[in-house]
Amino acid sequence: MLRNATFDPSVVTVEFTDGTRSRFHAIWLRDNALDPETRASGNGQRLITIGDIPADITISAAEIAGDALQVTFLPENKTVAFPGIWLADHSYDRDHNVTFGRTGPGITTWADEIDAPSGDWGQVHSNAAAKRDWLAAIAEYGFAKLTGGPTEPESLLQVANLFGYVRETNYGPYFEVRTEVNPTNLAYTGLGLQAHTDNPYRDPVPTLQILYCLENSAEGGDSIVVDGFRAAERLRAENPDGFALLAGYPARFEYKGSDGVCLRARRPMIELSPDGEMIGIRFNNRSSAPFVDVPFDKMEAYYAAYRQLGEIIDDPAMGVSFKLEPGESFIVDNTRVLHARLGYSGAGSRWLQGCYADKDGLLSTLAAIEMAVPEAAE
């Protein structure tokens, strides 16, 4: 892995066996030292603060020892070893001229050409590799089905327990999705719903949503999912200025459908990280409040981009549709994947239960499985 190392007082340059080189600053290496005085051996948490590192930190020696880099720091006269594979995994000496509005590593965007990824209830509850595959599909594609489950109420809570915890809201730990008289939310009617992300009026927004089918004999009511990241990619390709407007100015969202509740959030429809990676979509016509943070001379162009994004989302070629059977459920990354519903008739019955959870728990469980079961990561 490591072939050679050279250094000056402020930088170590390592050459890997594949011929690539990476530079590491003295302050960075000292802050990320792996020794037990710097990091707790049990959980890897840092035991020092930035103020504990001498401001005049320098490198007095650096050499390859086996497959590790040994560095000695002054004025502490402290020697620390850094495995070669760790240095390769954490190299920051690379091209940072990245694409504005790009998707992150490990994410695959999609349209109607994809078959809905799916897991089997019994398998994901009993087999680590099957659970890994199901969680990995959600991480990569932003949604997945789960089939063959029980049809008892509250079964959806067992889905959340596979990777984390239910996020309780003003709707309770879970909510019913079936026709109601005088509903507090249009989701509780038989009307069709445009593809949308849920609860954009919350900050932070729930990052996962689970919908679980208990009964579904009504005509219609098919579920549709749309990849918001793919829709944003299309908008960026067709109208880069419009993309920049939706990413550059906050929209406003509001919900006040029941007594004692008035939720408001101010966030962009297309959210980017500081270095331009796409990290979130918020799109919900029912919950949009007046946009007041867009300059007057840009408002018409902003609305044109908003309309264009809506047209892309509504394009039938963008959606994957399926009708849930009793005992089936699906989970969506609510920061990315929009879900819709076809209208359904009053005949028959349609009863789903829904709840929210958080993506950090899912990603943590996935990473833990891959570390505990090495063959699961292959």
C-alpha positions, -999 to 999 in steps of 0.1 A, spaced: 0 0 0 28 25 10 60 28 -10 77 60 1 74 91 23 91 125 22 84 154 45 92 190 55 82 205 88 46 212 78 37 185 52 42 147 47 40 134 11 33 96 8 36 76 -24 13 45 -26 22 13 -44 -2 22 -73 19 53 -80 -5 79 -66 7 105 -41 -11 123 -13 0 152 9 -10 156 46 -5 186 68 11 183 102 -19 198 120 -43 175 102 -23 144 110 -19 154 147 -56 161 150 -65 127 135 -38 107 153 -50 72 162 -31 66 194 -50 59 226 -40 93 242 -58 110 212 -87 87 206 -107 64 229 -100 28 220 -136 17 226 -156 42 205 -129 61 186 -140 95 199 -114 122 201 -99 129 236 -82 162 227 -94 196 216 -79 217 189 -65 239 217 -45 210 230 -25 208 199 5 232 199 0 260 175 36 255 163 32 218 156 58 205 131 70 172 118 105 161 127 105 126 112 83 105 88 91 70 76 74 39 63 73 10 88 57 -21 74 25 -9 59 21 22 81 35 57 81 52 67 114 53 104 121 70 122 149 56 156 160 74 185 177 73 201 202 55 171 218 81 146 205 52 123 199 53 94 174 21 81 158 15 54 132 -10 58 104 -20 26 85 -16 30 47 -51 19 40 -64 45 65 -44 73 47 -57 62 13 -93 62 26 -89 97 42 -69 115 15 -80 151 9 -53 159 -16 -75 156 -46 -94 177 -72 -121 196 -54 -135 212 -85 -167 192 -83 -200 196 -102 -226 221 -88 -257 201 -81 -241 167 -83 -254 136 -64 -233 121 -37 -213 88 -39 -234 56 -36 -265 72 -49 -282 60 -82 -309 81 -96 -337 65 -116 -370 69 -135 -396 44 -146 -370 20 -160 -363 6 -125 -380 -23 -108 -389 -14 -73 -362 -29 -50 -378 -52 -25 -371 -73 6 -390 -102 22 -403 -97 57 -391 -130 70 -357 -128 54 -349 -92 66 -359 -102 101 -338 -133 102 -309 -130 78 -282 -103 81 -273 -104 44 -310 -100 33 -313 -71 58 -281 -55 45 -294 -57 9 -327 -41 18 -311 -13 37 -285 -8 10 -312 -5 -16 -329 23 4 -296 41 8 -288 38 -29 -322 43 -45 -341 61 -18 -369 36 -15 -378 0 -13 -407 -23 -7 -411 -50 20 -434 -79 12 -449 -109 31 -455 -91 64 -484 -95 89 -517 -76 85 -521 -66 121 -523 -29 130 -491 -13 141 -470 -38 121 -452 -8 106 -436 -2 139 -417 -35 134 -404 -21 101 -389 9 119 -375 -13 146 -354 -31 119 -330 -1 118 -340 26 143 -368 44 160 -401 60 152 -400 97 151 -432 109 168 -449 140 155 -481 159 161 -498 130 142 -487 107 169 -462 77 167 -481 67 135 -511 78 115 -540 63 96 -543 67 59 -579 61 50 -610 81 41 -623 104 69 -652 128 72 -639 164 76 -603 154 75 -575 175 89 -552 165 60 -560 157 24 -541 124 27 -572 112 46 -595 114 16 -599 93 -16 -584 121 -37 -554 116 -58 -522 133 -45 -495 149 -66 -460 135 -59 -447 153 -29 -423 150 0 -439 149 35 -438 175 62 -416 202 45 -430 225 71 -408 208 98 -372 217 105 -357 192 106 -379 173 82 -385 136 89 -360 118 67 -378 85 63 -414 76 58 -430 41 61 -464 33 46 -478 -1 55 -509 -17 39 -535 -35 60 -564 -34 35 -566 -25 -1 -597 -37 -20 -607 -3 -33 -605 5 -70 -574 26 -77 -552 40 -50 -519 29 -66 -487 43 -50 -462 61 -72 -427 72 -63 -405 97 -81 -368 103 -77 -366 140 -67 -328 139 -74 -334 127 -110 -360 154 -114 -336 180 -102 -309 166 -125 -333 170 -154 -340 206 -144 -303 214 -141 -297 200 -176 -327 218 -192 -326 250 -172 -294 255 -152 -304 291 -142 -338 279 -129 -320 251 -110 -298 277 -94 -328 298 -84 -346 269 -67 -314 260 -49 -303 295 -41 -335 309 -25 -356 295 3 -392 285 -2 -416 286 27 -439 259 39 -467 259 65 -491 235 82 -518 246 107 -545 219 102 -554 213 138 -557 232 171 -525 240 187 -503 232 157 -487 258 134 -456 245 118 -434 266 95 -401 261 77 -379 282 54 -359 259 32 -350 257 -5 -369 233 -28 -335 219 -39 -310 218 -11 -273 217 -17 -243 212 6 -218 241 8 -197 224 -19 -227 218 -42 -237 183 -35 -275 177 -37 -287 167 -3 -325 174 -2 -357 180 -21 -388 197 -6 -418 197 -29 -453 199 -16 -480 220 -33 -504 215 -4 -481 230 22 -464 258 2 -467 292 19 -462 325 1 -426 328 -12 -412 361 2 -375 355 1 -370 357 -36 -360 392 -50 -386 410 -70 -367 409 -102 -362 371 -100 -396 360 -88 -411 353 -123 -380 333 -133 -383 315 -99 -419 306 -106 -410 294 -141 -384 271 -127 -409 259 -100 -434 251 -127 -408 233 -148 -398 212 -119 -434 203 -112 -439 193 -149 -408 171 -147 -421 155 -115 -456 149 -131 -440 133 -162 -453 97 -162 -419 86 -174 -405 97 -141 -426 75 -118 -426 39 -106 -461 27 -96 -473 -3 -77 -504 -13 -57 -497 -24 -22 -513 -57 -10 -521 -63 26 -489 -71 45 -468 -50 21 -451 -17 28 -427 7 13 -402 31 28 -390 63 12 -361 87 18 -382 117 25 -354 141 17 -352 127 -18 -381 105 -31 -415 120 -37 -446 98 -33 -480 101 -49 -513 83 -49 -539 77 -76 -575 85 -65 -596 56 -54 -633 49 -52 -655 47 -22 -662 10 -29 -641 -15 -10 -616 -5 16 -582 10 17 -563 12 50 -527 21 53 -508 32 84 -478 55 82 -450 66 104 -417 86 103 -382 75 112 -347 89 106 -321 81 80 -292 83 104 -304 52 122 -308 33 89 -273 42 77 -258 34 111 -275 0 111 -263 -7 75 -227 3 84 -227 -18 115 -239 -49 96 -212 -44 70 -185 -42 97 -199 -71 117 -205 -94 88 -176 -88 63 -191 -111 36 -222 -89 37 -202 -60 23 -190 -80 -7 
